[in-house]
């Protein structure tokens, strides 16, 4: 048993300066207390039961309580039946770190391979992770987590992971992420059984670098989507993702097989195939004359509001509400920009059967047009024109 012991490890051959987090060439564990039993030393392995371990490391990491069946070797540290409580986190499960040598800890992100299994009761605060990987410095939020993951931080993967945070954000699925801590070159593969979030959660997430005191900034109209639930796959860089799957939102449903780009300081851009079912596009882009739309089309463009929308659309609109009338069976091939349409429309609607080629200004209650129009049937009363 140890009581109020101070432990110092110093490698005087390594003069690397570490401004934040653990310096594995200069470790100081203060107020170390704990019980050690079932000690078994064989060749280069030490096995023991660790109970009620507490300490404060010079980096600021405070372990309030640790229990584990520990196995320590020159290239591996393993904790079975782990219970770990810090000021910010609680972990229950299995944890292993594998290295080529002790010197590998000085490059924790790249050279320390992790194997972790956490139970449903676990939660982690990235602040605690930041003592080992300073990429997370400043990210202060409780994240409930369970499942398994493995690999170095620079190339983490999981076949079974669940987490939840804030009020509406959660994930259930598998992932592979490569490239941390360089956020711009980080490559992601995601297979989501369910991924959910909300505007009000996202704007609470700190922008990177997390300790700069800034949060993510999103267009205010995104909040109209409500709680967004995604099921599907995503692959690419965080600012340039190829997504295939379905979104359920408060405004309706969207299926996508497309690339989404979110360049810094620019409008969101999208390119690919989209299918919607009763999606209230008018509410999203803040155009009160337009309502729900069900379509199957290829869309390439940018912008998320009517003022910034610049998109080329080619496909079929099964139904769209405009000026309180629902049009059906419209083939469209053209561009929308600044509330202006330029292209062709062919409608087989029972009250509006026409072919349109030209331009239309949709900013007016009655659209202004400069076009060649062949009208086969038009009931202006029923169409509210």
LOLUM-164500 format. One record per residue (C-alpha): x, y, z. Coordinates in steps of 0.1 Angstrom, whole numbers, plus 2048, in hexadecimal, padded with zeros to 3 digits. Layout:
N
XYZ ...
END
This chain:
385
800800800 80C8237F7 80084280A 8078667FE 82685D7EA 8368747D1 8458637B2 85C875799 86A867778 88287D765 895875745 8B088F744 8BB885721 899891714 8968B7717 8768BA702 8608D5710 83B8CC714 8258EB71A 8058D7721 7FD8B372A 812896734 83789772F 842872730 86687D735 85D890754 841880768 83788B78B 81C87879E 81388A7BE 7FF87D7DC 7FF85A7CE 7EC8417E3 7DE81F7DD 7DE7FA7E5 7F17E07D1 7EA7BB7D5 7ED7997C3 80F7A47B7 81F78C79E 84179478D 84B77D770 86978675A 8607A874D 83B7A9757 82B7B7777 8087AD77F 7F47BB79C 7D37C67A9 7D17EC7AD 7B77FA7C5 7AD81D7D0 7CA82D7BD 7CB8537BE 7E486C7B1 7E988E7A1 801891784 8148B177D 8018B675D 7E18BB771 7D289876C 7C188E78D 7B8869792 79F8687AE 79C8427AE 7A982579A 7A380079C 7B17E7784 7C17C577E 7E17D3770 7FC7C375A 81B7D8753 8367CF73B 8517E1728 83A7E5709 8187E4718 8027F0734 7E17DF738 7C47E4751 7A97CA753 7897D0767 7927F5767 77F80F77C 78E831777 781852786 79087477E 783897784 771895763 76E871758 76384E762 76F83074F 76580C755 7727EF73F 7937E5730 7B17FB726 7D27F2716 7EF807709 8097F66F3 82A8066E9 84C7FD6DA 85D80C6F8 856824714 8638406FE 84583B6E8 83084D702 84086E6F9 82E86B6D8 80D85E6E6 7F88676C8 80C8546AF 81E8386C1 80882C6DE 7EF8126D1 7CF8106E6 7B77F46EB 7997FF6FF 7777F0708 75F80671D 73E7FD72D 71D81072A 72382374A 74383473F 747859737 76586C72C 76E89172A 78689A70E 7988B0728 7A6891737 7B1883715 7C28A470E 7DD89D729 7E9881711 7DE8916EF 7DE8B76F1 7C88B86D2 7AA8B66EA 7B68D3700 7998E9709 77D8D06FF 76A8CE720 74B8B971C 73E89872C 73A87D711 72985C71A 73B840708 73B81A704 74A8016EC 76C7F96DF 78780C6CC 7AC8056C4 7CB8136B4 7DF8326BA 7CD8536BE 7DA85C69B 7C783E68C 7AA8346A2 79081B698 77180B6A7 7597F069C 7417F76B8 73E8196C9 72282C6D9 72484F6E7 70D86C6F1 7138906FB 7008B0701 6DA8AD6FE 6D489D6DC 6F58906CE 6FD86B6CC 70E8506B7 70B82B6B3 72181A699 74581668E 76082D683 784832678 79585367B 7B985A66F 7CE879671 7C8888693 7D38A16A0 7D48B367F 7AF8BA67B 7B28C6657 7C18A564B 7AD88E661 79C87364C 77C863659 768843651 747841663 72C826663 70F833677 6F381E683 6E783E692 6F7861695 6E287D6A3 6E78A16AC 6D78C36AE 6E08E76A5 6E08F06CA 6F98D56D1 7108DD6B4 7139026BD 71F8F76E0 73C8E36D1 75D8F76D3 76D8FF6B2 7918F36AD 7A88FB6BE 7918F36DA 7A290A6F3 79D9296DE 77B9306EE 76792F6CD 74A9186C5 73E90A6A4 72B92468F 70D91667A 6F3928665 6D693067C 6BD920666 6CD8FE66C 6BA8FD68E 69A8F867A 6A68D5673 6A08CC697 6B08AB6A2 6C289C685 6C6876684 6DD86766A 6E1842661 6FB839647 72083D63E 73785A63B 75B85B62E 774877628 783895639 76F8A8653 76A8C563B 7648AF61C 74F890623 73E87760C 71D86D61C 705851613 6E784C62A 6C885C637 6BF87A64D 6A087E661 6998A266C 67D8B7679 6788C4655 6768A2645 68C886637 6AB888621 6BE86B611 6E0875603 6FB8655EE 7118845EC 72F8985F6 72B8B3610 7468CE614 7488E7631 7668FD628 770915643 75F93763F 74B92C621 72891F61A 7218F961D 7258E95FA 7148C85EE 7168B25D0 7048925C9 6E28805CA 6C788A5E2 6A587C5E9 68D88E600 66B88460F 6558A161A 6738B6622 66A8DB62A 6858EB615 67390D617 67790E63D 69B90563B 6A591F620 68C93862F 67593B611 65293D61E 6419365FC 6539145F9 6498F760F 64F8D1610 6608C15F3 66489C5E9 67F8985CE 6988815BF 6B48955AF 6D889C5AA 6E18BD5BB 7028D05B9 7068F15CA 70C9045EA 6F9918604 6DF91061F 6C992F61D 6B593E601 6CD95C600 6EC9455FC 6DD9285E8 6EF9215C7 6E68FF5BA 6E28EB59B 6C58D259D 6BD8B6585 6A289C58C 67E897595 6698A95AF 64D8915B9 63C8AC5CD 6438D05D8 62D8E95EA 63090C5DC 6199295E5 6029105F8 5FD8F95DA 60E8D75D7 61C8D15B4 6238AD5A9 63989C58F 6528B7585 6728B0572 68C8CB579 6AD8D4569 6BB8F5573 6CC90C58C 6BE91F5AA 6D193E5B5 6C695C5C8 6A29505C6 6A594E5A0 6A092F58C 6B092A56A 6A990A557 68D8F354D 66E8E655F 6568CC552 6378C8568 61D8AC564 6088B9581 5E28B657B 5DD8DC581 5FE8E8573 6098D5554 6248E8542 6478EA534 65D90753F 67F912531 68E93253D 69194755C 67A94D57A 67D965597 66F9525B4 67496F5CD 65297E5C2 6309715CE 62896C5A9 648961599 65697757D 66196355F 67596753F 66F94652E 660930513 64291F523 62B905514 60C90352A 5F58E5525 5E08EB544 5E2905560 5C790A57B 5D392B58A 5B892A5A5 5C29085B2 5E79115AF 5E29315C2 5F19465A7 
END
